[in-house]
Amino acid sequence: MDINELLDRVKLCYNLTKTYPISFERALFLGWYCSLDNPCKFCYMSTQKDKIKNPIKARRRLESILAEAILMKRIGWKLEFISGGYGFSTEEINKIAELVAYVQKCRQYLNVGITGLEKINLDVIEGVVGAVETVKEDRDKICPGKPLDKIKEYLLKAKDLGLKTGITIILGLGEKEEDIEKLLNLIEELELDRITFYSLNPQKGTIYENKPTVTTIEYINWVSSVRINFPKIKIITGIWTDKIPMISPLIMSGTNVITKFPLFSIFGTKYAYWIENEIIKSNKEFLGTFTDIDVLEGKKKLKKTPYKEEKIKISDENLIILEELKDSINKKINEYISRVKKNIKKNGANL
């Protein structure tokens, strides 16, 4: 890797995207159990599989899912996608997708494995995401339960149905620089609309537990390579709280969206202010908030949001469910807000 060449490319990427706003997104997880016989070798869920005797109990309650969706809309965090271990029926996915889309007045992305799209209300779906995870030569050993050919077939089918498509890629699995070309070829082959990069967070109990994760230089090399070759693609980059200084370089490299932060744990704390400052100092328009507690509580409306409201129609059955859950959802919203306030008091904030 030629550092001078990389820096020149990053500068070009920043100029290409200087009018692109920056926002936060968050995956909406439905549970903590993966039904795949051979889970991905890096995944936290793979370490829990043998510990969970009743997978149904590892699912989130519907009111919790919808409360989170409502709060995300308030603070201007789009849902990166609806996701959650494997093991949900198509009917269950459709029910959840309808309800989430309805409370947000916004179509959703799905990242739930290969599901029967013919049984999904596509009027509430903007797109689908394939969990490619890596383009390494030994991908089948890392993700044995997610055959790449099946994912590609699924994404191409979604395209034919008029949906947008994307993939997820995790950096830190031992990929090499020459693998970037494989990723670029895959994006072109599938005509992807978006790509999500994650920085591996090594999980205890996995083969990556003691492995070093991706460096900032490596991360921006991958992101900037995609941006240069696909100027209009949406790039989402995920990092953990121990990598906050990566935010500015990733923005310079052409990312549109920052994801992966533990929202309710650090909203309004000094970490959230630090993260917002990383964005603000990049001279990019910033949509949403990570610090305004009044917006979270619904006392005032957000001034700048990435949401564009749409007319969402769902089944009468789901409308009845939503009405029945109204009190439970409001209770859960208040619980989330109370948790945020406790964390602000505990961890401090730049007020």
HELIX and SHEET records of a PDB file:
HELIX    1   1 ILE A    3  LEU A   16  1                                  14    
HELIX    2   2 TYR A   44  GLN A   48  1                                   5    
HELIX    3   3 PRO A   55  ALA A   58  5                                   4    
HELIX    4   4 LEU A   62  ILE A   75  1                                  14    
HELIX    5   5 THR A   90  GLN A  104  1                                  15    
HELIX    6   6 LEU A  117  LYS A  119  5                                   3    
HELIX    7   7 LEU A  122  VAL A  124  5                                   3    
HELIX    8   8 ARG A  139  ILE A  142  1                                   4    
HELIX    9   9 LEU A  148  ASP A  160  1                                  13    
HELIX   10  10 ASP A  179  LEU A  190  1                                  12    
HELIX   11  11 THR A  216  ASN A  229  1                                  14    
HELIX   12  12 THR A  241  MET A  246  5                                   6    
HELIX   13  13 ILE A  247  MET A  252  1                                   6    
HELIX   14  14 LEU A  263  ILE A  266  1                                   4    
HELIX   15  15 LYS A  270  ILE A  280  1                                  11    
HELIX   16  16 ILE A  293  GLU A  297  1                                   5    
HELIX   17  17 ASP A  316  ASN A  347  1                                  32    
SHEET    1   A 9 SER A  23  PHE A  29  0                                        
SHEET    2   A 9 LYS A  78  SER A  83  1                                        
SHEET    3   A 9 GLN A 108  ASN A 111  1                                        
SHEET    4   A 9 ILE A 125  GLU A 133  1                                        
SHEET    5   A 9 LYS A 164  LEU A 171  1                                        
SHEET    6   A 9 ARG A 194  SER A 199  1                                        
SHEET    7   A 9 LYS A 234  GLY A 238  1                                        
SHEET    8   A 9 VAL A 257  THR A 259  1                                        
SHEET    9   A 9 SER A  23  PHE A  29  1                                        
END                                                                             
